[in-house]
Amino acid sequence: MQDMPNPLGNLTPEQFLKEYWQKKPLVIRQAIPHFDCPITAEELAGLACEDNVDSRIIIEKDGDHPWQPIFGPMDDETFAKMPESHWTFAINDLEKVAPELAWIADLFRFIPDWRFDDLLCSYAADQGSVGPHFDLYDVFIIQGSGKRRWQISTAEVTEDNQAEGTPLRIQKTFNAEQEWILEPGDMIYIPPNVSHHGVSLGESISFSVGYRAVSHADLLNDFISHITQNLSPKLTYQDADLTTQFHPAEITHDAIDRVSNIFKEYLNPNHPEISRWFGRYMSDPKSENNEIPEEPIESIDELLEEIQAGATLYRHPASRFAYNQQKGYSMLFIDGEDYVTSMEFAIQLCEKRAIAINIISTANQDEQKLLLDLYNNGCLYLDE
């Protein structure tokens, strides 16, 4: 992590978090100096044709209707029919299907890993755009090749300001307050709820590093599901001390108090239980992109032999790793599951994508078994 360049220019991560994070947009010129785009339009199009890749095309003009979306997988015929201008296509979760590009997202590890959502890459023909819109999440957009003009507006967007005839949430009215033209290596940070509009000036490619925006409703729904999944059906509303009441149809304050006490019992959980649930929730990858190795490895010695022969063991970007410190141990979270490990093992496993050989050799028996299971399930992989 310490070896990665700072994409914030003259700002320190501490200054960025204090002054800009979820507060106001920021443009950094040459956030990645001398940036050489690591993927071509042809390679992106090839990925978009694969079944396990989340891709979409948006055609502003000359489609079946304005702002026409087409969802992947694509094929050669789809791209052959595209107009000369005013269209773009994007691939979500690029780091999961092209692990060699995960370093782009790793530039921003001053934001906690568990907040990261995905690396998106988009190609745009001349004047290509996805329209003026706003997102609920934070995003860093890095210009990969070509140029794009970005405009932003901090004005509140009303519910009726939405283009008709398309499922996309594109604003009918957008009045830009600021404007920049980004070139390769330049970056713009856009916080939640800030309207933005990017238009390609000629062909271009850009990368977007986005962060999860989890609604309160989703958090509550999932936590309630978590705490109720193992409750006995014998636990029911009880009123053994019930007394007669003058109006039988009345729901009394006493009944409401009983229900309130039931809720308090479960919705005031101890800290470790919240930690366990939240770690599982935020490490859930939501989609499966891991590839199971063709030949499983049966022992730690076999794994060490592969590494000593020149292979490197990596965390796969399709898997999500996080941990939480407890008293005397760590709760390690991987893809929605939790494991009890030593603090040193959890920190070393999560700190860098490449797994150092000493982590494997010094791990205890349970931790070594976990490493084997992670490899055989595709959460870790060997690259020679």
Backbone torsions as a table, in degrees:
resi	resn	phi	psi	omega
1	MET	NA	-39.9	-177.8
2	GLN	-68.7	-20.8	-176.5
3	ASP	-82.8	-11.2	-177.1
4	MET	-76.7	141.4	178.4
5	PRO	-68.1	154.3	178.3
6	ASN	-83.7	116.6	-178.5
7	PRO	-83.8	7.9	-173.6
8	LEU	-99.8	13.2	178.7
9	GLY	64.7	-125.3	-178.2
10	ASN	-83.4	-5.5	179.3
11	LEU	-85.0	144.3	168.9
12	THR	-85.9	158.2	174.7
13	PRO	-54.2	-37.2	-179.9
14	GLU	-64.2	-41.7	178.4
15	GLN	-65.6	-41.8	179.9
16	PHE	-61.4	-47.3	-178.1
17	LEU	-62.4	-38.5	-177.5
18	LYS	-73.5	-38.9	-170.8
19	GLU	-100.5	-26.4	-170.8
20	TYR	-123.6	-37.0	-172.4
21	TRP	-56.2	118.4	-178.4
22	GLN	58.8	25.3	179.5
23	LYS	-124.1	-52.3	-176.3
24	LYS	-156.2	154.5	-179.1
25	PRO	-67.6	162.4	-179.8
26	LEU	-151.2	135.9	173.4
27	VAL	-111.9	129.8	176.7
28	ILE	-117.0	116.8	175.8
29	ARG	-77.7	132.8	-179.9
30	GLN	53.2	50.0	172.8
31	ALA	-59.1	-35.7	172.1
32	ILE	-121.0	95.1	-175.1
33	PRO	-61.5	141.6	176.7
34	HIS	55.8	39.8	-175.0
35	PHE	-66.5	125.9	176.9
36	ASP	-108.7	110.3	-173.5
37	CYS	-53.6	122.9	-172.2
38	PRO	-84.7	5.2	179.1
39	ILE	-146.9	145.6	-178.7
40	THR	-99.6	165.3	177.0
41	ALA	-61.1	-37.6	179.8
42	GLU	-65.8	-39.0	178.3
43	GLU	-67.9	-38.9	176.4
44	LEU	-62.7	-44.2	179.1
45	ALA	-61.2	-38.4	177.6
46	GLY	-63.5	-42.1	177.3
47	LEU	-62.9	-38.9	-177.2
48	ALA	-65.2	-16.8	179.4
49	CYS	-87.3	-6.3	-178.3
50	GLU	-86.3	146.1	-173.7
51	ASP	-65.4	-33.2	-174.0
52	ASN	-91.3	11.6	-177.0
53	VAL	-107.6	131.1	179.8
54	ASP	-86.4	104.8	-176.0
55	SER	-134.2	158.5	177.5
56	ARG	-155.8	150.6	174.5
57	ILE	-114.9	142.2	174.7
58	ILE	-126.6	121.0	-179.2
59	ILE	-108.7	114.0	-179.0
60	GLU	-74.5	-44.4	-177.4
61	LYS	-129.8	156.3	175.1
62	ASP	67.9	19.4	170.9
63	GLY	-99.3	-164.5	177.8
64	ASP	-67.1	-28.2	176.2
65	HIS	-159.8	162.3	-179.9
66	PRO	-57.7	140.2	179.6
67	TRP	56.2	50.6	-180.0
68	GLN	-78.6	124.1	175.2
69	PRO	-94.1	144.6	172.4
70	ILE	-128.6	126.7	-175.8
71	PHE	-104.8	140.2	-176.0
72	GLY	-72.4	175.3	7.5
73	PRO	-72.6	147.0	179.6
74	MET	-90.3	178.7	170.2
75	ASP	-144.7	173.0	-176.8
76	ASP	-59.5	-35.5	-178.9
77	GLU	-65.2	-36.4	178.6
78	THR	-58.9	-48.8	-178.8
79	PHE	-69.5	-31.8	-179.9
80	ALA	-65.1	-25.1	-177.4
81	LYS	-89.2	-3.3	-176.1
82	MET	-67.8	142.9	176.8
83	PRO	-68.5	173.7	-177.5
84	GLU	-73.2	-23.8	-176.4
85	SER	-147.8	175.0	173.4
86	HIS	62.0	42.3	171.8
87	TRP	-148.7	158.3	-179.6
88	THR	-149.0	155.5	171.1
89	PHE	-136.0	151.1	-173.1
90	ALA	-135.1	150.6	175.5
91	ILE	-123.2	121.5	174.7
92	ASN	-85.2	161.8	174.8
93	ASP	54.4	40.1	-176.7
94	LEU	-61.8	-35.7	-178.3
95	GLU	-63.7	-22.7	-178.5
96	LYS	-78.5	-33.9	-178.5
97	VAL	-99.8	-13.8	175.8
98	ALA	-133.8	74.8	-174.4
99	PRO	-56.4	-25.2	-179.1
100	GLU	-66.6	-11.8	178.8
101	LEU	-99.8	2.9	-178.6
102	ALA	-62.6	-20.7	-179.4
103	TRP	-60.6	-26.5	179.4
104	ILE	-63.9	-45.4	177.1
105	ALA	-67.1	-32.8	-178.3
106	ASP	-67.7	-14.9	175.6
107	LEU	-60.9	-21.3	-171.3
108	PHE	-111.9	33.1	-177.6
109	ARG	-76.6	7.1	166.9
110	PHE	-75.0	-11.3	166.0
111	ILE	-94.9	134.4	-177.0
112	PRO	-53.9	140.7	-179.3
113	ASP	-55.2	-37.8	-175.2
114	TRP	-70.9	-11.8	175.0
115	ARG	-82.8	-20.5	-176.3
116	PHE	-64.9	139.6	176.6
117	ASP	-105.8	-68.8	-179.6
118	ASP	-161.5	167.3	172.6
119	LEU	-102.6	118.7	179.0
120	LEU	-107.0	142.3	175.9
121	CYS	-128.2	135.1	-179.3
122	SER	-129.8	139.3	170.6
123	TYR	-106.9	139.6	177.9
124	ALA	-132.1	133.6	169.1
125	ALA	-72.4	174.8	179.0
126	ASP	-54.1	130.3	-179.0
127	GLN	67.7	12.2	177.9
128	GLY	-67.9	145.2	-175.2
129	SER	-162.7	161.6	169.9
130	VAL	-107.3	11.9	176.6
131	GLY	84.9	160.7	175.4
132	PRO	-69.0	131.6	-176.8
133	HIS	-162.6	173.8	171.0
134	PHE	-130.9	156.4	178.4
135	ASP	-116.8	161.4	178.0
136	LEU	-91.2	-1.5	-174.8
137	TYR	-120.5	166.2	175.9
138	ASP	-83.1	145.6	179.1
139	VAL	-148.1	137.8	169.1
140	PHE	-105.0	124.2	-178.8
141	ILE	-112.9	119.6	-178.3
142	ILE	-108.0	128.3	176.7
143	GLN	-76.0	122.9	-177.4
144	GLY	-92.9	-47.1	177.2
145	SER	-150.6	157.1	-178.3
146	GLY	69.0	-161.0	-178.1
147	LYS	-132.2	148.4	171.9
148	ARG	-136.9	141.5	174.9
149	ARG	-94.6	125.8	179.0
150	TRP	-113.0	132.6	175.0
151	GLN	-123.9	145.7	178.8
152	ILE	-130.9	158.5	173.5
153	SER	-145.8	133.6	178.1
154	THR	-97.7	5.2	-179.7
155	ALA	-67.4	146.3	178.0
156	GLU	-65.6	139.7	-179.0
157	VAL	-102.2	121.6	-179.5
158	THR	-81.7	159.8	-177.0
159	GLU	-62.5	-30.8	-176.8
160	ASP	-84.5	-1.2	180.0
161	ASN	-91.3	68.0	-179.0
162	GLN	-141.0	132.8	179.6
163	ALA	-62.0	138.6	-178.4
164	GLU	-91.3	157.1	175.9
165	GLY	82.0	10.9	177.9
166	THR	-144.5	144.1	177.7
167	PRO	-75.7	-8.8	-178.9
168	LEU	-77.7	142.9	-179.4
169	ARG	-86.8	72.7	-178.5
170	ILE	-100.9	135.5	-176.2
171	GLN	-79.9	134.5	176.2
172	LYS	-70.5	-40.1	-178.7
173	THR	-117.9	126.4	-179.6
174	PHE	-142.4	116.8	179.7
175	ASN	-112.4	108.0	-175.0
176	ALA	-68.2	137.9	175.3
177	GLU	-100.2	-32.6	178.5
178	GLN	-140.3	158.2	-176.5
179	GLU	-149.2	139.5	177.0
180	TRP	-141.0	152.0	169.7
181	ILE	-110.0	120.4	-177.5
182	LEU	-97.9	137.4	176.7
183	GLU	-116.1	168.3	-175.7
184	PRO	-49.6	129.1	-178.8
185	GLY	93.7	-17.0	176.4
186	ASP	-75.6	157.7	-177.0
187	MET	-143.9	145.0	172.1
188	ILE	-124.4	134.6	172.5
189	TYR	-102.6	130.7	-179.6
190	ILE	-125.5	117.1	179.2
191	PRO	-77.0	171.1	-179.8
192	PRO	-59.7	147.4	172.4
193	ASN	68.6	12.8	173.6
194	VAL	-98.4	118.0	-179.8
195	SER	-66.7	140.5	-179.6
196	HIS	-146.6	154.2	-176.5
197	HIS	-143.9	114.1	178.7
198	GLY	-109.9	128.1	-179.0
199	VAL	-125.0	128.8	-178.4
200	SER	-76.3	133.5	177.3
201	LEU	-103.0	89.2	-165.8
202	GLY	84.6	-172.7	177.9
203	GLU	-72.1	145.6	179.7
204	SER	-157.5	161.7	175.2
205	ILE	-131.0	137.9	174.9
206	SER	-137.4	158.5	179.2
207	PHE	-118.5	137.6	179.6
208	SER	-123.2	123.9	176.2
209	VAL	-103.1	108.6	-173.7
210	GLY	-108.7	156.1	-176.0
211	TYR	-122.7	144.5	-174.5
212	ARG	-63.8	134.3	173.2
213	ALA	-114.9	98.5	-175.1
214	VAL	-95.7	121.7	-177.6
215	SER	-73.1	154.4	175.1
216	HIS	-58.9	-38.0	179.9
217	ALA	-61.6	-43.5	179.6
218	ASP	-65.8	-41.7	178.9
219	LEU	-60.8	-48.6	-178.5
220	LEU	-64.6	-44.6	-179.3
221	ASN	-60.6	-44.0	-177.9
222	ASP	-70.4	-39.2	-179.8
223	PHE	-66.5	-41.0	178.3
224	ILE	-62.8	-39.8	176.3
225	SER	-62.3	-39.5	-179.5
226	HIS	-64.0	-47.1	-174.4
227	ILE	-79.2	-14.0	-178.8
228	THR	-102.6	-7.2	-172.2
229	GLN	-65.2	-27.6	-178.2
230	ASN	-114.0	13.2	179.1
231	LEU	-71.6	138.3	179.1
232	SER	-69.4	138.8	176.0
233	PRO	-66.0	-12.6	178.2
234	LYS	-75.4	-14.4	176.9
235	LEU	-80.5	100.6	-177.4
236	THR	-124.8	167.3	174.4
237	TYR	-58.5	127.7	-177.0
238	GLN	-122.6	140.8	174.2
239	ASP	-148.6	60.3	-178.7
240	ALA	-63.1	-20.5	179.7
241	ASP	-98.7	23.3	-179.3
242	LEU	-57.7	137.7	175.3
243	THR	-119.8	163.7	-179.7
244	THR	-68.2	149.8	176.7
245	GLN	-130.2	151.8	-172.8
246	PHE	-67.3	-39.3	179.6
247	HIS	-110.2	106.1	-175.5
248	PRO	-64.6	-22.4	-179.0
249	ALA	-85.2	-6.5	-176.1
250	GLU	-79.4	132.1	168.3
251	ILE	-89.5	109.3	-171.2
252	THR	-79.4	165.5	175.6
253	HIS	-62.3	-32.2	178.5
254	ASP	-62.6	-41.2	178.3
255	ALA	-65.2	-42.1	178.9
256	ILE	-63.8	-38.5	178.1
257	ASP	-62.7	-37.9	179.0
258	ARG	-63.1	-44.7	178.7
259	VAL	-64.7	-41.3	178.8
260	SER	-59.8	-40.0	179.6
261	ASN	-67.5	-34.1	175.5
262	ILE	-62.2	-46.9	-179.8
263	PHE	-62.3	-42.4	-179.1
264	LYS	-61.8	-34.2	-178.5
265	GLU	-62.9	-37.0	-175.0
266	TYR	-99.8	-26.6	-175.8
267	LEU	-96.1	10.6	169.7
268	ASN	-123.1	59.8	-174.9
269	PRO	-74.4	165.2	177.4
270	ASN	-73.6	159.5	-174.7
271	HIS	-57.8	-46.0	-179.8
272	PRO	-58.1	-35.7	-179.2
273	GLU	-69.0	-39.3	175.1
274	ILE	-64.4	-41.6	-179.7
275	SER	-60.2	-44.5	-178.3
276	ARG	-64.8	-47.1	179.4
277	TRP	-62.4	-47.2	-174.3
278	PHE	-65.9	-38.9	177.3
279	GLY	-62.4	-41.9	177.7
280	ARG	-66.6	-40.7	-177.4
281	TYR	-65.1	-47.6	-175.1
282	MET	-78.5	-17.3	176.9
283	SER	-92.5	-1.9	177.5
284	ASP	-69.3	119.4	-176.1
285	PRO	-74.6	-11.1	177.3
286	LYS	69.8	-17.7	178.3
287	SER	-148.5	153.0	-177.9
288	GLU	-101.0	117.3	177.4
289	ASN	-129.9	3.1	180.0
290	ASN	-73.8	144.1	174.8
291	GLU	-106.1	124.9	178.0
292	ILE	-70.8	133.4	179.8
293	PRO	-62.1	146.4	-179.1
294	GLU	-62.1	-37.5	179.1
295	GLU	-123.8	115.8	179.1
296	PRO	-67.0	156.0	174.9
297	ILE	-102.4	130.2	-170.1
298	GLU	-95.4	-18.1	-175.4
299	SER	-146.0	158.3	176.7
300	ILE	-63.4	-38.0	178.6
301	ASP	-59.0	-40.4	178.5
302	GLU	-65.1	-39.6	178.1
303	LEU	-65.0	-44.1	178.9
304	LEU	-63.3	-36.3	178.4
305	GLU	-63.0	-41.3	178.3
306	GLU	-61.1	-41.5	-178.7
307	ILE	-70.5	-42.6	179.6
308	GLN	-65.5	-23.1	178.0
309	ALA	-83.4	-2.1	174.8
310	GLY	122.1	-6.7	179.4
311	ALA	-80.8	157.0	175.6
312	THR	-119.4	135.4	178.7
313	LEU	-92.6	127.4	-177.1
314	TYR	-122.6	150.4	163.5
315	ARG	-72.9	132.3	179.4
316	HIS	-80.0	131.6	-179.5
317	PRO	-62.6	-15.4	176.8
318	ALA	-74.7	-14.4	177.8
319	SER	-102.5	148.9	-178.5
320	ARG	-111.1	124.7	-178.4
321	PHE	-116.0	137.1	173.6
322	ALA	-156.3	168.5	176.9
323	TYR	-150.5	163.2	178.9
324	ASN	-136.0	132.3	-179.2
325	GLN	-78.2	129.7	172.7
326	GLN	-117.6	-179.3	-179.2
327	LYS	-76.3	104.4	175.4
328	GLY	86.9	-1.4	178.9
329	TYR	-158.1	177.0	177.7
330	SER	-121.9	145.5	168.5
331	MET	-99.3	110.7	-178.3
332	LEU	-95.5	130.9	-177.8
333	PHE	-115.0	127.2	179.3
334	ILE	-138.5	116.1	175.6
335	ASP	51.7	45.1	174.7
336	GLY	84.0	3.6	176.9
337	GLU	-115.7	159.9	-179.8
338	ASP	-126.1	148.7	-177.1
339	TYR	-140.5	140.9	176.2
340	VAL	-89.8	121.4	179.3
341	THR	-138.6	175.7	172.1
342	SER	-72.7	157.4	179.0
343	MET	-63.2	-42.6	-177.6
344	GLU	-60.9	-43.1	180.0
345	PHE	-62.7	-46.3	-178.3
346	ALA	-63.2	-44.8	-178.4
347	ILE	-63.3	-48.1	-177.8
348	GLN	-65.1	-37.5	-179.5
349	LEU	-67.5	-35.7	-175.4
350	CYS	-91.9	-16.2	-170.0
351	GLU	-69.7	-46.1	-177.7
352	LYS	-129.6	157.6	-179.3
353	ARG	-70.6	-35.6	177.8
354	ALA	-83.3	127.4	-177.1
355	ILE	-89.3	116.5	-179.1
356	ALA	-67.2	145.4	-175.5
357	ILE	-63.4	-30.3	-179.1
358	ASN	-68.6	-25.0	175.6
359	ILE	-63.3	-40.5	-178.1
360	ILE	-71.9	-46.3	-174.3
361	SER	-70.6	-28.6	-177.7
362	THR	-96.5	-5.0	179.9
363	ALA	-67.4	150.2	176.4
364	ASN	-75.8	177.6	-173.2
365	GLN	-61.0	-42.1	179.8
366	ASP	-66.6	-39.7	-180.0
367	GLU	-68.8	-36.9	176.2
368	GLN	-65.7	-40.1	176.4
369	LYS	-62.8	-39.3	177.7
370	LEU	-61.7	-42.6	179.1
371	LEU	-60.2	-42.9	178.2
372	LEU	-63.1	-44.3	179.3
373	ASP	-62.3	-41.1	-180.0
374	LEU	-64.3	-40.4	177.7
375	TYR	-65.2	-47.3	-176.4
376	ASN	-70.1	-16.1	175.3
377	ASN	-97.5	0.4	177.3
378	GLY	87.2	3.7	178.0
379	CYS	-74.6	-27.5	172.1
380	LEU	-119.4	153.1	177.9
381	TYR	-147.1	155.1	177.9
382	LEU	-100.6	136.1	178.6
383	ASP	-130.6	122.6	-178.5
384	GLU	-91.5	NA	NA
